[in-house]
Amino acid sequence: MPGVFVVWAWVLGIWFALALDAGRVDINQADAAALQELTMIGPGRAEAIIRYRRQHGSFQRIEDLMQVKGIGKAIVERNRQRITLEGREPSRDPAPGPASVRSVPRR
């Protein structure tokens, strides 16, 4: 009988993982129709994303989407949980953020 619970837990876990991934949009590979599934992205903004991607290459960070004309911080934040960057090229630059600081002992 305990084996049945393990199997059900496993099945529910797989189902939940697939359900979470189903609504995600890869902004580096999506076509205009897929991009329009995001909140506040209509045909014009979807085409602007594709045009920007053709001119500048893959998005390296989700925040880079704000470089597209007509897309601001509010749109990015509303869609953050649904955006993926699976089709991005590997970055040659170091990760953005503060540089690590080494502490120096006092004399």
Secondary structure, DSSP 4 states (H G I P E B T S, - for coil): -HHHHHHHHHHHHHHHHHHHHHT-EETTT--HHHHTTSTT--HHHHHHHHHHHHHH-S-SSGGGGGGSTT--HHHHHHHGGGEE-TTPPPP-SPPSSPPP-------
